[in-house]
Amino acid sequence: MAIKKMDKPNEGVRCVVNTCEYYMAGDHCAAEQIQVEPRNASDSEDTDCATFVKKSDSFS
């Protein structure tokens, strides 16, 4: 399922992963929705953003 990339930040979601397609300057996320996995994680180190998409190179 493709996640829509908004032209404004998803308020309330902070992201510092500047290699993600949804990253916006100021540590914001432009994904319309996010999915965090896995179920039954016991702490934050066990979780991953399943919405992450590696940013394509704009130099090609």
N, CA, C and O atoms as a Tripos MOL2 file, in Angstrom:
@<TRIPOS>MOLECULE
protein
  240   239    60     0     0
PROTEIN
NO_CHARGES

@<TRIPOS>ATOM
      1 N           0.8490   -1.1810    0.0000 N.3       1 MET1
      2 CA          0.0000    0.0000    0.0000 C.3       1 MET1
      3 C           0.8910    1.2390    0.0000 C.2       1 MET1
      4 O           1.7290    1.4030    0.8860 O.2       1 MET1
      5 N           0.7130    2.0980   -0.9780 N.am      2 ALA2
      6 CA          1.4930    3.3300   -1.0550 C.3       2 ALA2
      7 C           0.9160    4.3650   -0.0920 C.2       2 ALA2
      8 O          -0.3000    4.5310    0.0150 O.2       2 ALA2
      9 N           1.8000    5.0430    0.5910 N.am      3 ILE3
     10 CA          1.4030    6.0930    1.5260 C.3       3 ILE3
     11 C           1.5420    7.4310    0.8080 C.2       3 ILE3
     12 O           2.5620    7.6960    0.1730 O.2       3 ILE3
     13 N           0.5270    8.2620    0.9080 N.am      4 LYS4
     14 CA          0.5440    9.5710    0.2550 C.3       4 LYS4
     15 C           1.5540   10.4880    0.9450 C.2       4 LYS4
     16 O           1.6140   10.5550    2.1730 O.2       4 LYS4
     17 N           2.3490   11.1940    0.1330 N.am      5 LYS5
     18 CA          3.2830   12.1970    0.6540 C.3       5 LYS5
     19 C           2.5880   13.5530    0.6010 C.2       5 LYS5
     20 O           2.2140   14.0330   -0.4690 O.2       5 LYS5
     21 N           2.4240   14.1570    1.7630 N.am      6 MET6
     22 CA          1.7440   15.4450    1.8460 C.3       6 MET6
     23 C           2.7300   16.5750    1.5480 C.2       6 MET6
     24 O           3.9440   16.3750    1.5960 O.2       6 MET6
     25 N           2.2080   17.7550    1.2420 N.am      7 ASP7
     26 CA          3.0700   18.9030    1.0010 C.3       7 ASP7
     27 C           3.2940   19.7290    2.2580 C.2       7 ASP7
     28 O           3.9030   20.7980    2.2110 O.2       7 ASP7
     29 N           2.7980   19.2240    3.3810 N.am      8 LYS8
     30 CA          3.0060   19.8710    4.6780 C.3       8 LYS8
     31 C           3.3070   18.7820    5.7060 C.2       8 LYS8
     32 O           3.0080   17.6110    5.4750 O.2       8 LYS8
     33 N           3.8920   19.1600    6.8290 N.am      9 PRO9
     34 CA          4.2360   18.1480    7.8400 C.3       9 PRO9
     35 C           3.0090   17.4740    8.4480 C.2       9 PRO9
     36 O           1.9420   18.0780    8.5620 O.2       9 PRO9
     37 N           3.1840   16.2170    8.8340 N.am     10 ASN10
     38 CA          2.1860   15.4920    9.6060 C.3      10 ASN10
     39 C           2.3750   15.9550   11.0480 C.2      10 ASN10
     40 O           3.2950   15.5090   11.7330 O.2      10 ASN10
     41 N           1.5140   16.8350   11.4960 N.am     11 GLU11
     42 CA          1.6560   17.4170   12.8330 C.3      11 GLU11
     43 C           1.6770   16.3220   13.8980 C.2      11 GLU11
     44 O           0.8940   15.3740   13.8370 O.2      11 GLU11
     45 N           2.5490   16.4510   14.8430 N.am     12 GLY12
     46 CA          2.6420   15.4930   15.9300 C.3      12 GLY12
     47 C           3.6130   14.3590   15.6770 C.2      12 GLY12
     48 O           3.8770   13.5620   16.5770 O.2      12 GLY12
     49 N           4.1600   14.2690   14.4500 N.am     13 VAL13
     50 CA          5.1340   13.2280   14.1420 C.3      13 VAL13
     51 C           6.4820   13.8930   13.9000 C.2      13 VAL13
     52 O           6.6280   14.6960   12.9780 O.2      13 VAL13
     53 N           7.4560   13.5620   14.7220 N.am     14 ARG14
     54 CA          8.8120   14.0800   14.5650 C.3      14 ARG14
     55 C           9.6700   12.9650   13.9960 C.2      14 ARG14
     56 O           9.6020   11.8250   14.4560 O.2      14 ARG14
     57 N          10.4790   13.2930   12.9930 N.am     15 CYS15
     58 CA         11.3550   12.3050   12.3810 C.3      15 CYS15
     59 C          12.6880   12.9530   12.0430 C.2      15 CYS15
     60 O          12.7260   14.0440   11.4750 O.2      15 CYS15
     61 N          13.7720   12.2910   12.3870 N.am     16 VAL16
     62 CA         15.1140   12.8110   12.1020 C.3      16 VAL16
     63 C          15.8270   12.0070   11.0160 C.2      16 VAL16
     64 O          17.0080   12.2360   10.7580 O.2      16 VAL16
     65 N          15.1300   11.0760   10.3840 N.am     17 VAL17
     66 CA         15.7430   10.2020    9.3800 C.3      17 VAL17
     67 C          15.7300   10.9200    8.0280 C.2      17 VAL17
     68 O          14.7760   10.8010    7.2590 O.2      17 VAL17
     69 N          16.8010   11.6650    7.7500 N.am     18 ASN18
     70 CA         16.8340   12.4990    6.5480 C.3      18 ASN18
     71 C          17.0700   11.7120    5.2610 C.2      18 ASN18
     72 O          17.1350   12.3030    4.1830 O.2      18 ASN18
     73 N          17.1970   10.4080    5.3540 N.am     19 THR19
     74 CA         17.3280    9.5660    4.1640 C.3      19 THR19
     75 C          15.9840    8.9690    3.7390 C.2      19 THR19
     76 O          15.9280    8.1680    2.8060 O.2      19 THR19
     77 N          14.9170    9.3530    4.4120 N.am     20 CYS20
     78 CA         13.5760    8.8590    4.0890 C.3      20 CYS20
     79 C          12.8870    9.8010    3.1050 C.2      20 CYS20
     80 O          13.0260   11.0200    3.1960 O.2      20 CYS20
     81 N          12.1550    9.2280    2.1800 N.am     21 GLU21
     82 CA         11.4050    9.9970    1.1790 C.3      21 GLU21
     83 C          10.4040   10.9450    1.8290 C.2      21 GLU21
     84 O          10.0960   11.9920    1.2590 O.2      21 GLU21
     85 N           9.8920   10.6050    3.0020 N.am     22 TYR22
     86 CA          8.8790   11.4110    3.6760 C.3      22 TYR22
     87 C           9.4660   12.4810    4.6000 C.2      22 TYR22
     88 O           8.7180   13.2640    5.1860 O.2      22 TYR22
     89 N          10.7760   12.5230    4.7330 N.am     23 TYR23
     90 CA         11.4210   13.4950    5.6220 C.3      23 TYR23
     91 C          11.2380   14.9140    5.0850 C.2      23 TYR23
     92 O          11.3640   15.1600    3.8860 O.2      23 TYR23
     93 N          10.9340   15.8520    6.0070 N.am     24 MET24
     94 CA         10.8630   17.2750    5.6660 C.3      24 MET24
     95 C          11.8120   18.0330    6.5780 C.2      24 MET24
     96 O          12.0150   17.6510    7.7310 O.2      24 MET24
     97 N          12.3900   19.1020    6.0640 N.am     25 ALA25
     98 CA         13.3000   19.9380    6.8460 C.3      25 ALA25
     99 C          12.6500   20.3240    8.1690 C.2      25 ALA25
    100 O          11.4390   20.5340    8.2450 O.2      25 ALA25
    101 N          13.4630   20.4130    9.1950 N.am     26 GLY26
    102 CA         12.9590   20.7240   10.5240 C.3      26 GLY26
    103 C          12.5680   19.4860   11.3040 C.2      26 GLY26
    104 O          11.9030   19.5780   12.3360 O.2      26 GLY26
    105 N          12.9840   18.3150   10.8080 N.am     27 ASP27
    106 CA         12.6910   17.0290   11.4520 C.3      27 ASP27
    107 C          11.1970   16.7230   11.5070 C.2      27 ASP27
    108 O          10.6540   16.3650   12.5520 O.2      27 ASP27
    109 N          10.5520   16.8740   10.3560 N.am     28 HIS28
    110 CA          9.1310   16.5720   10.2190 C.3      28 HIS28
    111 C           8.9370   15.3830    9.2840 C.2      28 HIS28
    112 O           9.8290   15.0330    8.5100 O.2      28 HIS28
    113 N           7.7680   14.7730    9.3680 N.am     29 CYS29
    114 CA          7.3830   13.6640    8.4960 C.3      29 CYS29
    115 C           6.2240   14.1250    7.6140 C.2      29 CYS29
    116 O           5.2570   14.7100    8.1030 O.2      29 CYS29
    117 N           6.3290   13.8570    6.3060 N.am     30 ALA30
    118 CA          5.2760   14.2500    5.3690 C.3      30 ALA30
    119 C           4.3840   13.0790    4.9610 C.2      30 ALA30
    120 O           3.5500   13.2260    4.0680 O.2      30 ALA30
    121 N           4.5460   11.9280    5.5950 N.am     31 ALA31
    122 CA          3.6730   10.7900    5.2900 C.3      31 ALA31
    123 C           2.2790   11.0670    5.8480 C.2      31 ALA31
    124 O           2.1340   11.5390    6.9760 O.2      31 ALA31
    125 N           1.2620   10.7710    5.0510 N.am     32 GLU32
    126 CA         -0.1130   10.9910    5.4930 C.3      32 GLU32
    127 C          -0.4300   10.1590    6.7330 C.2      32 GLU32
    128 O          -1.2050   10.5740    7.5940 O.2      32 GLU32
    129 N           0.1810    8.9820    6.8080 N.am     33 GLN33
    130 CA          0.0360    8.1150    7.9770 C.3      33 GLN33
    131 C           1.3260    7.3350    8.1400 C.2      33 GLN33
    132 O           2.0800    7.1710    7.1810 O.2      33 GLN33
    133 N           1.5860    6.8560    9.3410 N.am     34 ILE34
    134 CA          2.7780    6.0450    9.5750 C.3      34 ILE34
    135 C           2.3740    4.7100   10.1810 C.2      34 ILE34
    136 O           1.3090    4.5740   10.7840 O.2      34 ILE34
    137 N           3.2470    3.7380   10.0070 N.am     35 GLN35
    138 CA          3.0340    2.4170   10.6020 C.3      35 GLN35
    139 C           4.3050    2.0420   11.3460 C.2      35 GLN35
    140 O           5.3920    2.0280   10.7670 O.2      35 GLN35
    141 N           4.1660    1.7400   12.6260 N.am     36 VAL36
    142 CA          5.2950    1.3490   13.4640 C.3      36 VAL36
    143 C           5.1240   -0.1180   13.8330 C.2      36 VAL36
    144 O           4.0430   -0.5370   14.2480 O.2      36 VAL36
    145 N           6.1860   -0.8920   13.6830 N.am     37 GLU37
    146 CA          6.1650   -2.3330   13.9530 C.3      37 GLU37
    147 C           7.3360   -2.6960   14.8450 C.2      37 GLU37
    148 O           8.2250   -1.8670   15.0390 O.2      37 GLU37
    149 N           7.3750   -3.8840   15.3900 N.am     38 PRO38
    150 CA          6.4330   -4.9970   15.3400 C.3      38 PRO38
    151 C           5.4760   -4.9790   16.5290 C.2      38 PRO38
    152 O           5.6610   -4.2440   17.5000 O.2      38 PRO38
    153 N           4.4760   -5.7920   16.4150 N.am     39 ARG39
    154 CA          3.5440   -5.9950   17.5260 C.3      39 ARG39
    155 C           4.3320   -6.6130   18.6890 C.2      39 ARG39
    156 O           5.2890   -7.3550   18.4660 O.2      39 ARG39
    157 N           3.9470   -6.3180   19.8790 N.am     40 ASN40
    158 CA          4.5370   -6.8730   21.1040 C.3      40 ASN40
    159 C           5.9760   -6.4260   21.3630 C.2      40 ASN40
    160 O           6.7150   -7.1270   22.0550 O.2      40 ASN40
    161 N           6.3920   -5.2760   20.8230 N.am     41 ALA41
    162 CA          7.7210   -4.7470   21.1370 C.3      41 ALA41
    163 C           7.7750   -4.4350   22.6290 C.2      41 ALA41
    164 O           6.7690   -4.0510   23.2260 O.2      41 ALA41
    165 N           8.9470   -4.6020   23.2240 N.am     42 SER42
    166 CA          9.0540   -4.3650   24.6630 C.3      42 SER42
    167 C           9.6670   -3.0110   25.0000 C.2      42 SER42
    168 O           9.5280   -2.5460   26.1310 O.2      42 SER42
    169 N          10.3410   -2.3680   24.0500 N.am     43 ASP43
    170 CA         10.8420   -1.0130   24.2630 C.3      43 ASP43
    171 C          11.0810   -0.3360   22.9120 C.2      43 ASP43
    172 O          10.9520   -0.9740   21.8670 O.2      43 ASP43
    173 N          11.4220    0.9320   22.9290 N.am     44 SER44
    174 CA         11.5440    1.6880   21.6760 C.3      44 SER44
    175 C          12.6320    1.1490   20.7560 C.2      44 SER44
    176 O          12.5390    1.3080   19.5390 O.2      44 SER44
    177 N          13.6530    0.5220   21.3080 N.am     45 GLU45
    178 CA         14.7210   -0.0440   20.4800 C.3      45 GLU45
    179 C          14.2450   -1.2330   19.6470 C.2      45 GLU45
    180 O          14.8930   -1.6050   18.6690 O.2      45 GLU45
    181 N          13.1260   -1.8220   20.0270 N.am     46 ASP46
    182 CA         12.5670   -2.9620   19.2940 C.3      46 ASP46
    183 C          11.6520   -2.5300   18.1490 C.2      46 ASP46
    184 O          11.1680   -3.3770   17.3980 O.2      46 ASP46
    185 N          11.4070   -1.2280   18.0020 N.am     47 THR47
    186 CA         10.4420   -0.7610   17.0140 C.3      47 THR47
    187 C          11.1060   -0.2100   15.7580 C.2      47 THR47
    188 O          12.2540    0.2350   15.7870 O.2      47 THR47
    189 N          10.3640   -0.2480   14.6630 N.am     48 ASP48
    190 CA         10.8130    0.2810   13.3750 C.3      48 ASP48
    191 C           9.6520    0.9930   12.6960 C.2      48 ASP48
    192 O           8.4900    0.6230   12.8690 O.2      48 ASP48
    193 N           9.9840    2.0190   11.9220 N.am     49 CYS49
    194 CA          8.9770    2.7000   11.1140 C.3      49 CYS49
    195 C           8.8320    1.9350    9.8030 C.2      49 CYS49
    196 O           9.7200    1.9790    8.9520 O.2      49 CYS49
    197 N           7.7290    1.2460    9.6460 N.am     50 ALA50
    198 CA          7.4900    0.4640    8.4320 C.3      50 ALA50
    199 C           7.1210    1.3590    7.2540 C.2      50 ALA50
    200 O           7.0320    0.8780    6.1250 O.2      50 ALA50
    201 N           6.9060    2.6420    7.4930 N.am     51 THR51
    202 CA          6.5760    3.5950    6.4450 C.3      51 THR51
    203 C           7.8250    4.0580    5.7010 C.2      51 THR51
    204 O           7.7200    4.6020    4.6020 O.2      51 THR51
    205 N           8.9920    3.8530    6.2790 N.am     52 PHE52
    206 CA         10.2540    4.3180    5.6900 C.3      52 PHE52
    207 C          10.4170    3.8620    4.2420 C.2      52 PHE52
    208 O          10.2330    2.6890    3.9160 O.2      52 PHE52
    209 N          10.7660    4.8200    3.3840 N.am     53 VAL53
    210 CA         11.1240    4.5520    1.9900 C.3      53 VAL53
    211 C          12.4130    5.3190    1.7340 C.2      53 VAL53
    212 O          12.4680    6.5310    1.9430 O.2      53 VAL53
    213 N          13.4460    4.6220    1.2850 N.am     54 LYS54
    214 CA         14.7250    5.2840    1.0370 C.3      54 LYS54
    215 C          14.5480    6.3710   -0.0190 C.2      54 LYS54
    216 O          13.9880    6.1390   -1.0900 O.2      54 LYS54
    217 N          15.0410    7.5590    0.3120 N.am     55 LYS55
    218 CA         14.9440    8.6960   -0.5980 C.3      55 LYS55
    219 C          15.7300    8.4050   -1.8660 C.2      55 LYS55
    220 O          16.8780    7.9640   -1.8050 O.2      55 LYS55
    221 N          15.1130    8.6520   -3.0090 N.am     56 SER56
    222 CA         15.8110    8.4390   -4.2800 C.3      56 SER56
    223 C          16.8010    9.5770   -4.4990 C.2      56 SER56
    224 O          16.5600   10.7110   -4.0860 O.2      56 SER56
    225 N          17.9070    9.2650   -5.1460 N.am     57 ASP57
    226 CA         18.9150   10.2840   -5.4260 C.3      57 ASP57
    227 C          18.3590   11.2670   -6.4440 C.2      57 ASP57
    228 O          17.8160   10.8750   -7.4770 O.2      57 ASP57
    229 N          18.5030   12.5470   -6.1360 N.am     58 SER58
    230 CA         18.0240   13.5650   -7.0670 C.3      58 SER58
    231 C          19.1130   13.9480   -8.0600 C.2      58 SER58
    232 O          18.9120   14.8340   -8.8900 O.2      58 SER58
    233 N          20.2690   13.2830   -7.9800 N.am     59 PHE59
    234 CA         21.4000   13.6110   -8.8390 C.3      59 PHE59
    235 C          21.4460   12.7470  -10.0930 C.2      59 PHE59
    236 O          22.3360   12.9360  -10.9220 O.2      59 PHE59
    237 N          20.5230   11.8090  -10.2620 N.am     60 SER60
    238 CA         20.5540   10.8850  -11.4050 C.3      60 SER60
    239 C          20.0970   11.5670  -12.6710 C.2      60 SER60
    240 O          20.0590   10.9420  -13.7310 O.2      60 SER60
@<TRIPOS>BOND
     1     1     2 1
     2     2     3 1
     3     3     4 2
     4     3     5 am
     5     5     6 1
     6     6     7 1
     7     7     8 2
     8     7     9 am
     9     9    10 1
    10    10    11 1
    11    11    12 2
    12    11    13 am
    13    13    14 1
    14    14    15 1
    15    15    16 2
    16    15    17 am
    17    17    18 1
    18    18    19 1
    19    19    20 2
    20    19    21 am
    21    21    22 1
    22    22    23 1
    23    23    24 2
    24    23    25 am
    25    25    26 1
    26    26    27 1
    27    27    28 2
    28    27    29 am
    29    29    30 1
    30    30    31 1
    31    31    32 2
    32    31    33 am
    33    33    34 1
    34    34    35 1
    35    35    36 2
    36    35    37 am
    37    37    38 1
    38    38    39 1
    39    39    40 2
    40    39    41 am
    41    41    42 1
    42    42    43 1
    43    43    44 2
    44    43    45 am
    45    45    46 1
    46    46    47 1
    47    47    48 2
    48    47    49 am
    49    49    50 1
    50    50    51 1
    51    51    52 2
    52    51    53 am
    53    53    54 1
    54    54    55 1
    55    55    56 2
    56    55    57 am
    57    57    58 1
    58    58    59 1
    59    59    60 2
    60    59    61 am
    61    61    62 1
    62    62    63 1
    63    63    64 2
    64    63    65 am
    65    65    66 1
    66    66    67 1
    67    67    68 2
    68    67    69 am
    69    69    70 1
    70    70    71 1
    71    71    72 2
    72    71    73 am
    73    73    74 1
    74    74    75 1
    75    75    76 2
    76    75    77 am
    77    77    78 1
    78    78    79 1
    79    79    80 2
    80    79    81 am
    81    81    82 1
    82    82    83 1
    83    83    84 2
    84    83    85 am
    85    85    86 1
    86    86    87 1
    87    87    88 2
    88    87    89 am
    89    89    90 1
    90    90    91 1
    91    91    92 2
    92    91    93 am
    93    93    94 1
    94    94    95 1
    95    95    96 2
    96    95    97 am
    97    97    98 1
    98    98    99 1
    99    99   100 2
   100    99   101 am
   101   101   102 1
   102   102   103 1
   103   103   104 2
   104   103   105 am
   105   105   106 1
   106   106   107 1
   107   107   108 2
   108   107   109 am
   109   109   110 1
   110   110   111 1
   111   111   112 2
   112   111   113 am
   113   113   114 1
   114   114   115 1
   115   115   116 2
   116   115   117 am
   117   117   118 1
   118   118   119 1
   119   119   120 2
   120   119   121 am
   121   121   122 1
   122   122   123 1
   123   123   124 2
   124   123   125 am
   125   125   126 1
   126   126   127 1
   127   127   128 2
   128   127   129 am
   129   129   130 1
   130   130   131 1
   131   131   132 2
   132   131   133 am
   133   133   134 1
   134   134   135 1
   135   135   136 2
   136   135   137 am
   137   137   138 1
   138   138   139 1
   139   139   140 2
   140   139   141 am
   141   141   142 1
   142   142   143 1
   143   143   144 2
   144   143   145 am
   145   145   146 1
   146   146   147 1
   147   147   148 2
   148   147   149 am
   149   149   150 1
   150   150   151 1
   151   151   152 2
   152   151   153 am
   153   153   154 1
   154   154   155 1
   155   155   156 2
   156   155   157 am
   157   157   158 1
   158   158   159 1
   159   159   160 2
   160   159   161 am
   161   161   162 1
   162   162   163 1
   163   163   164 2
   164   163   165 am
   165   165   166 1
   166   166   167 1
   167   167   168 2
   168   167   169 am
   169   169   170 1
   170   170   171 1
   171   171   172 2
   172   171   173 am
   173   173   174 1
   174   174   175 1
   175   175   176 2
   176   175   177 am
   177   177   178 1
   178   178   179 1
   179   179   180 2
   180   179   181 am
   181   181   182 1
   182   182   183 1
   183   183   184 2
   184   183   185 am
   185   185   186 1
   186   186   187 1
   187   187   188 2
   188   187   189 am
   189   189   190 1
   190   190   191 1
   191   191   192 2
   192   191   193 am
   193   193   194 1
   194   194   195 1
   195   195   196 2
   196   195   197 am
   197   197   198 1
   198   198   199 1
   199   199   200 2
   200   199   201 am
   201   201   202 1
   202   202   203 1
   203   203   204 2
   204   203   205 am
   205   205   206 1
   206   206   207 1
   207   207   208 2
   208   207   209 am
   209   209   210 1
   210   210   211 1
   211   211   212 2
   212   211   213 am
   213   213   214 1
   214   214   215 1
   215   215   216 2
   216   215   217 am
   217   217   218 1
   218   218   219 1
   219   219   220 2
   220   219   221 am
   221   221   222 1
   222   222   223 1
   223   223   224 2
   224   223   225 am
   225   225   226 1
   226   226   227 1
   227   227   228 2
   228   227   229 am
   229   229   230 1
   230   230   231 1
   231   231   232 2
   232   231   233 am
   233   233   234 1
   234   234   235 1
   235   235   236 2
   236   235   237 am
   237   237   238 1
   238   238   239 1
   239   239   240 2
@<TRIPOS>SUBSTRUCTURE
     1 MET1         2 RESIDUE 1 A MET
     2 ALA2         6 RESIDUE 1 A ALA
     3 ILE3        10 RESIDUE 1 A ILE
     4 LYS4        14 RESIDUE 1 A LYS
     5 LYS5        18 RESIDUE 1 A LYS
     6 MET6        22 RESIDUE 1 A MET
     7 ASP7        26 RESIDUE 1 A ASP
     8 LYS8        30 RESIDUE 1 A LYS
     9 PRO9        34 RESIDUE 1 A PRO
    10 ASN10       38 RESIDUE 1 A ASN
    11 GLU11       42 RESIDUE 1 A GLU
    12 GLY12       46 RESIDUE 1 A GLY
    13 VAL13       50 RESIDUE 1 A VAL
    14 ARG14       54 RESIDUE 1 A ARG
    15 CYS15       58 RESIDUE 1 A CYS
    16 VAL16       62 RESIDUE 1 A VAL
    17 VAL17       66 RESIDUE 1 A VAL
    18 ASN18       70 RESIDUE 1 A ASN
    19 THR19       74 RESIDUE 1 A THR
    20 CYS20       78 RESIDUE 1 A CYS
    21 GLU21       82 RESIDUE 1 A GLU
    22 TYR22       86 RESIDUE 1 A TYR
    23 TYR23       90 RESIDUE 1 A TYR
    24 MET24       94 RESIDUE 1 A MET
    25 ALA25       98 RESIDUE 1 A ALA
    26 GLY26      102 RESIDUE 1 A GLY
    27 ASP27      106 RESIDUE 1 A ASP
    28 HIS28      110 RESIDUE 1 A HIS
    29 CYS29      114 RESIDUE 1 A CYS
    30 ALA30      118 RESIDUE 1 A ALA
    31 ALA31      122 RESIDUE 1 A ALA
    32 GLU32      126 RESIDUE 1 A GLU
    33 GLN33      130 RESIDUE 1 A GLN
    34 ILE34      134 RESIDUE 1 A ILE
    35 GLN35      138 RESIDUE 1 A GLN
    36 VAL36      142 RESIDUE 1 A VAL
    37 GLU37      146 RESIDUE 1 A GLU
    38 PRO38      150 RESIDUE 1 A PRO
    39 ARG39      154 RESIDUE 1 A ARG
    40 ASN40      158 RESIDUE 1 A ASN
    41 ALA41      162 RESIDUE 1 A ALA
    42 SER42      166 RESIDUE 1 A SER
    43 ASP43      170 RESIDUE 1 A ASP
    44 SER44      174 RESIDUE 1 A SER
    45 GLU45      178 RESIDUE 1 A GLU
    46 ASP46      182 RESIDUE 1 A ASP
    47 THR47      186 RESIDUE 1 A THR
    48 ASP48      190 RESIDUE 1 A ASP
    49 CYS49      194 RESIDUE 1 A CYS
    50 ALA50      198 RESIDUE 1 A ALA
    51 THR51      202 RESIDUE 1 A THR
    52 PHE52      206 RESIDUE 1 A PHE
    53 VAL53      210 RESIDUE 1 A VAL
    54 LYS54      214 RESIDUE 1 A LYS
    55 LYS55      218 RESIDUE 1 A LYS
    56 SER56      222 RESIDUE 1 A SER
    57 ASP57      226 RESIDUE 1 A ASP
    58 SER58      230 RESIDUE 1 A SER
    59 PHE59      234 RESIDUE 1 A PHE
    60 SER60      238 RESIDUE 1 A SER
